């Protein structure tokens, strides 16, 4: 989650340039962050989906801790609208993961 957030901040801070085949690529000086975003996207997606759909606590705590820590890091970088939106999404993930796991655990306790 940290690598994905760091890469995303590269797009926020450096902007997006048109690539040789079209599409968005990281601006000059932010290429490493673009690659970090690209390489961290799928593993982070799988961890977040697991943390939001499972009732086991390790992935849930990973999403909650990562979301809170990365949200705080984003707020230290700036307070413009893109930073606030990114931080809000991260904080929402940090709150939603434990709440959903707790709800699944409570509602599943009566099942046999």
Residue pairs with C-beta under 8 A, 6 or more apart in sequence:
1 40
1 44
1 47
1 48
1 62
1 63
1 66
1 67
1 69
1 70
1 90
2 66
2 69
2 70
2 73
3 36
3 37
3 39
3 40
3 44
4 36
4 37
4 40
4 41
4 44
5 70
5 73
5 74
5 86
5 90
6 33
6 36
6 37
7 33
7 34
7 35
7 36
7 37
7 38
7 40
8 37
8 86
9 33
9 74
9 77
9 86
10 26
10 30
10 32
10 33
10 34
10 36
10 37
11 24
11 26
11 30
11 33
11 34
11 37
12 78
12 82
12 83
12 86
13 30
13 77
13 78
14 26
14 27
14 28
14 29
14 30
14 33
15 27
16 24
16 25
16 26
16 27
17 24
17 25
17 26
17 27
17 28
18 24
18 25
19 25
25 31
25 34
26 33
26 34
26 37
47 59
47 62
47 63
47 66
48 63
48 93
48 97
50 59
51 59
51 60
51 62
51 63
51 64
51 93
51 97
51 101
52 63
52 93
52 96
52 97
52 100
53 100
54 60
54 101
55 101
55 104
55 105
55 108
56 101
57 101
59 97
60 97
60 98
60 100
60 101
61 98
63 93
63 94
63 97
64 93
64 94
64 95
64 97
64 98
65 94
66 94
67 90
67 91
67 92
67 93
67 94
67 95
67 97
68 90
68 91
68 94
70 90
71 86
71 87
71 88
71 90
71 91
71 94
72 87
74 83
74 86
74 87
74 90
75 83
75 84
75 87
77 83
